[in-house]
Amino acid sequence: MSKNDTEQCDDNMNYLAGLDETMAKIYDSQEIESGWETRGHNCLNKEDKKIEKAKKCSLLYGEIHPEGLNRAVDEDHLDITTKKTVYDLGMGTGKSIIRLFLEYKNITRAVGVELSLSRFNIAERAVIKLHNENKKKYKICRHTPNELIQIRETIGFGKYRNLILKCGDLFDEKGIGKADAIIFNTDIPNELYSKLYNYFLQVKKGCVIMSYLDLNHDCFPEKDNNILKQFNINKNVKRDVFVTSWSKSGHHFFFWERIKLEAKTKLKDLMILAMDGLKKKNKEDKGTKKERIEQKKKRAIMLRRS
């Protein structure tokens, strides 16, 4: 290793150490939590449970550790250094989306959405502390307590980087069509699979997605309707694993690329449209025949009277 490479490596290590320190400050503790008693678990209250029941959703919780996140965003997976707009749907306490915003300056828009108000409040407080730590760099440009908070970093004349955290239903988030990468480490009940499929139809071609669920096989079982292609490296369940709060040895997440609908599906759609067109034309033809018959009858009656 050359002297320049060594210096660069040292700089990266120092930067990451500084990042860890920042995350510890804004969360009032070490960032890494393990087991089933994390703050994301313990913060839930009766109101969260009511929302969970009303929305027919799942507030199952766990966190991906920094080590696991670093692997998830490498060039073989989310390739985050090439992405500008990143979403975390079901962000929990916001650790992943905030860390990515701080670490990767190429990200100009980072959006986190969380249904649980208790978990959102933890993320909300962390963003406020981040602003207080460096008010010149990170300015709060929008803040509706318990609903939304946005901080902005100026990177040039008229150019900004934005971190936006929202409390609400991920299905109400309308901006995912602009996402370059989506973290979707969320559990979804079976009855919402169809809604989820229609939701992901909004995602643009080429967007990469990390998911807790096996979307193609468990959520979107119809082969003709596959809109996602799994990464080849990700098909090795035992090797492609990521360190989490519930698994130090690593948990297997799924990685996808949004693709166009398969040709079979397009052909089916065209056939359906063609059939609809024929039915419509037949109805019109039948209507025309009836009109001709009626006209002939009227002419016959007129001739008899004359």
N, C-alpha and C positions, 0 to 999 in steps of 0.2 A: 504494500500500500504506500502510495506517494505521500509526501508531506502535506500537499493540498487536500488529498483525500482524507487524511487523518484529521486535519483542521476542520474540514466540512463535517466529518462524522462527529467530532467534538461539539461543533456548533449545533448540530441536530439534537444531540443528547441533552445539551444545555437548554435548548428550546423546549424539548419535550418535558424536561424537569420543571421548567417554568410553567408550562401548561398544566402539569399535574398540580403544581402549587396553586395556580389560579383556580382550578376546579375545586380543590380542597377548601379554598377560602370562600368561594361563593356558595358552596354547599355546607359550610360550617363543619366539615369533617373530611376524612379521607374519602375519595371518590368511590373506591372499590368496596362494595358490600356483597356478602355472600349468604346463602341459605334462604330460608323462607320467612325471615323476620326482618327484611329490609324496610326502610322508611316507605317505600312504594307499597309494601304490603300493609304495614301498620297504620298508615294514615287514613285508610278508608273508613268512612262513617256511614250512618244510616241513609243519608241523602244519596251517597254514591250507590248504595245497594238498591235504592228505589229507582234510580236512573237505569241501573243495570237491568232491572226487572222490566221497566217500562220500554226500554229500547230492545229488549230480548237479545242482549249482547253478553260478552264475557269480559270481566275485569281480571282475568288470569294475569299474573305478573311475574316478571323476572327481568334481569338486566344483563346486557352483554358487556363484559369487562373491556377496558381499553385494549388489552392484548388481543381479544377476540375481534374488537372493532377494527383494529389496525389490519388484521387479516381480511376482514370483510370488505374493506375499501381498497385493497391492493389492486394491481393491474389485472390480476386473474379473476377478480370478482366485480365489485362496483366501479373499479377504475376511477376513483373519486377525483383524482388530479385533473381529469378532463371534463369535469361536470361543473355547470354553473348554478343550476337550480336543483335543490335537493329537498325532498319531503320525508318526514318521519311521521307516519300515520299510526297513532297509538304510541306517542313518545314517552309515556310514563312521567317520570320526574324531569325529563328533558336532557339527561346527561349526554346522550349520544349526539343529538342535533346541535347542542351548544358546543360540545367538544369539536365537532367537525367544522362548525363555523369559525371557531378560534384557530384551528390548526391549518385549514386549507383556504388560502387567500383567493384561490380561483373561484370559490363558491360566492356568488353575488346575491343569492337569495336562498335562505335556509328557512324552511317552514316546519313547525311541529304542531301536531293536533292531538289533543287528549280529551277523552270523554269525562274522566273523573276530575271533579273540581279540586279535590284534596291533593291529587298528584300534580295537577296544573299549578296550584298555589305554590308548591315546592319549587317548580321550574320558574314561576313568576318571580319569586323572591330571589332566586339565583341570578336572574337577568338584572334585577334592580341592583343587586350587590356588584355585579359585573360593571354596570354603569357607574356606581359610586366609587369603584376602584380606579376607574379611568374615565372621568367625565368628559375630557377633551376628545378622547378617541371614540367612545361609544355614547351616542346621544339617544335618549328615549324620545321618539317622534310620535308614538301613539301608545296610549295606555288606558284601557277600560278595565278597572279591577275586576278580577274573577272571570274575565272574558277574553281579553287580548292584550298582548304587550309586544311592541316592536322597537328594536334598537337599530341605529344606523351608524355605519362607519364610512366616513368620507375617504375616497381613495383617489380623488382627482377632481378637477373642475366639473361639477355637474354629474360626477360618478359616485355611486354608493354601493356598499354591501349591506344587506338587510337580514336581520334575524327576526322572525315573526313566530310567536307562540300563541296558539288559540285553544280555548276550551270549548269543546263541542263534539258533535257526531262527525266522524271522518267522512261519512256519506254526504254530508252537507258541504264539504270542501270542494269548491268549483275549479280550483286552479291546477289540478294535477295534470291537465293536458299539456302544461308547459314544463313539467318535471323532466329532468335528465336522469335522475336516480331517485328511487323510492325505497325507504326502509319500512317494511310492513310486518314487523315482528309482533303480530296481534292474533289472538285466537278469535275465530268467527264461528258462531253456532251454525249448524247445518241449514236451518231455515233461511239464513241470509246469503247462502252461496249464490243463488240466482241474482240477487241484488248486487253482490260483489262482482260477478262476471260483467254485468252491465256497467258497473262503475269503472272497471278496468278497460272497458272499450274506449273510454275517454283518453287513455294514456297514449302518447304519441309513439310511433314506430321508432325503435332504437333505444327507448328508455329502458334502463336496467332496474331490476327489482330484487330486493332481498325479502324473503318471507319466512315466517315461522311455520306456516302450513304448506303442504305439498299442493299447490294451487291446481296444477293440471290433473293430477290423479284423484285428489280428494274433493276439491271444490268445483273443478270444471271437467267432469268425467267424459263429456261427449267429445270424442276425438275430432269430429268435424268442426268443432267450435274452438279448438286450441288457438289462443291468441298469444301464448307465451312459449318460448323455447328455452329449455333448461340448459345451463352451461355444462359443457362436457366434463370439466374438472369437478363440477359439483355432484356428478352422478355417483362418485365414490363416497358412500355414506359413512364409512369408517374413518377415512383419511381427511375428508373435507369438513373439519369440525372447528368450533369457535368457543373460546372460554367464556363462560357465563356465571351468573350468581348461583345457579343451581347445578352447574357441572364444571368442575375444575379440569376434568379431562377433555371437555369440549362437547358441544351440542351441534348436531347437523342442522343447519338452516338451508333454505333453498334459494337459488339464484336464477333469475330469468331475464330474457330479453323480450321486449314487446315486439311481436312480428305482425305482419298483415294476416288477415283471415286467409285460411287455406283456399286453394283454387276450387276444391270440392264444394266448399261453402258458398263461394261466389257463384259457381255453376248452379247450385241449388236455388240460390236467390234469383238468378236470372230465369230459371225454369218456372219458379213460382210466379214471377212477374209476367212471364210469357203466358202461363195458364190463366192468370187473372185477365190479361189482355184479350185472350181468346173468348173467355166467358163473357166479357163486356161486349166484344164484337158480336158474339152469337145473340146476346140479348138485343143489341141494336138491330141485327138482321131480322130477328123474330118480330121486333117492333115494326120494321119496315114492311115485312110480309103482311102483317095484320092490317097495316094501313092500306096496302095495295088491294087486299081482299075487300076491305070496307069500301074503298073507292069503286071497285068493280060492282059491288052490290048496289051502291048508290046510282051508278050509271045505268044498271039494269032496271032499277025502279023507275028512273027518269024516262027511259025508253018505253017502258010499258005504259006509263001515264001519257006519253005523247002519242 
